Amino acid sequence: MADQTPTFHARDALSNTANTALQTTAAGAIVAGVQNTLRKQNVGAMGIITRSGGIIALFTGVGAAYQFTLDATSNLRQKDDCYSEAVAGFVAGAGVGVARRSLPFMLGAGVAFSTVLTAFRFTGGWLGHGSAETDEEEVERREKAKKARRRPISETIQELGEGRGIYAPGYEERRRQRLLAKYGVDVKAAQETS
């Protein structure tokens, strides 16, 4: 049981890259819009593209390069782990460095992005929930807890009473007797004539 490795499922690199490029383009457009509104000179609405178009292109290029490299390395290696994240982070950081036109900055940004993204992936993200195995263990733990706290239906009916989706065996017959005694209506006879 200790040597179980999860099955790798190939990723659609082109589709994921297109989706990520659209998302990072939108993020770049928001950043460009904020920069446009904070300029001292009035450049108009087209200033988002004319003055800050490079920001949008940078966001798009870095996001697309990151996602394509991540999916391609995972597919080639048939593994989804931190090493693919490291390679993709380096490519994304190098893309940021290319925009600065400096080789030392490009290598430094590549190493910085790679380190941060690999550490993020290795630790399991924001809340530490990273692997599918942890999710399966969590489901098993919750099922055991639910079974341990399960109460018999008779106890539940005694506390809450019948109705609202909680009915004990023989409820229909007791209901029929109650309606017959209180209102003089035989539900079973009325249902048979309908």
N, C-alpha and C positions, 0 to 999 in steps of 0.2 A: 504494500500500500504506500510505502514511502517513495518508491520510484515511479509513481504515476506522473506522467508529463501531460499537460493539456494538449488536445489536438489543435493544430494550427489550421486556421481557415484563411485562405488567400484573400487579399484585399483588392478591391478595384481601385488601382492607383489613379487612373485618369479621372474617374468620377469623384473620388475624394479630393483630388487636387483642385478640380473645378469648383466644388463646394467651398473648400477652404479659401480659394482665391476670391470668390464672391464675398465671403464673410470678411476677409481681411481688407478687401477693397472698400467695403462699407465702413469698416473701422477707420481706414485711412481717410475716407471722405469726411468722416465726423471730425477727425483730428484736423484736417485741412480747413473745415468749416470753422472750427474754434479758432485756429490761427488767423483765418480771414477776418473774423469779427474782432480780434484783438489788435489788428493793425491800426496804426495811427492815421494813415492816409485812407481815404475812401477808394477802394478798388472795385466795388460792385460785387454782384453775386457771382459773376464769372471768375472772380479772383480765386475762387476755390480751385479752379482748374488751371488758370493762367499763372497764378503766383505760387500755388501750393500743389500743383499737379505732381511734382516730384515725390512728395510725401505719399500721395495715393499710390503711385507706381512702386515706391519702396515697400509699402505695406503689402501690396499685391504680390510682388516678386518674392519677398521673404516668406510670406505665408505659403505660396505655391511651391517654392523650393523646399521648404520644410516638410510639407505634407507628402510631396512626391518622393522625396528621399526617404522619409519614414516608411511609407508603404513599399517602395521598391526594395529597400534593404530587408524589411521584414519578409517580403515574398521570396527574395533570393536566398535568405538564410533559413527560411521555413520556421522562424521563431519570432515571437513578439516579446522583446525584452529591452533592457536598458541600453544595450549596445546599438540597437537601431536608433534609439532616441539620441544617443551621443553623436552618431554620424549626422542625423538630421539637424540636431542643434548646431553642430559645427558649420554645416552648409548654410543654415539660416543666419548665423552670426557673420559668416564670411560675406553673405549678401549685404548685410548692413555695412560691413567694412568696405566693400567695393564702392558703395555710394560716397564714402569719404575719400576715395582714391589714395589710400595709404595701405601698403602691405603690412606694416606692423599693426595698424589698427584692425585690419581685416583678420589677421591671425589671432589677435587678442580678443576681438569680439566673437570669433568662432569658438575659441576655447571657453570664453565666459558663458556664451549661450549653451554650449555643450554641457558644461559643468552644471549649470542651473537646471536645465531640462532633464538631465540624467538624474540628478539628485531628487528632483520633483517626482520623476517616474519611479525611482527606486524606493522612495519612502511612501509611495501610494497616493500621492496627490495632496489636496488640501486637508482632508480629514483622515488620511491614513487608510482609506479603503481602496486597495489596489487590485488584489487578485480575485479571481472567480472562486478560488478555493475558500477564501474567507467568507464569501457570500453563501456558499453551500453549507459551511460549518454554522453560519449564523442561522440559516433556515432550519437546520437540524436542531440547533439549540432551542429555537423558538417552538418548534413542534413538540419537543420533550417537555418544555415548560407548560405548553398548552394542555398536554395530556395529564401532567401532574396536577394541574389546577381545575380539571374538568369536574363539574358537579353533576349529580344525577338529575334527571328531568323532574322527578317528583319533588326534590328540594327546590328547584327553580320555580315550579308551578305553585308550591306552597308559599313562597315569598312574593312572587309577582302576580299570581293568579293567571287564569287562562285568557287568551285573546292576544292580539297583536302578533300573531304568528306563532304563539306558544300554546300548543294544545296537547293534553294528555290523551292516552288511549281511551276510547269510549266517549269522546267529547260530543260527537254528533247526537248520540242517543240521549245524553244528559241535556243537551240544548233543546232537543225535541220535547222532552218531558217538562222542562222549565217553561217553554212557550205554551205548551198545552195547559199546564196548570195556571199560568198567569193570564194568558189571553184567550184561551180556549181554541187555539189554532193548532191543528195537526199538520206539521210541516211535511211529514212524509206523505200524507194523503194529498196535500196540495201540490207537491212535486210530481206525484204520479199522474195527476189529472192534467198537468201542463204539457 
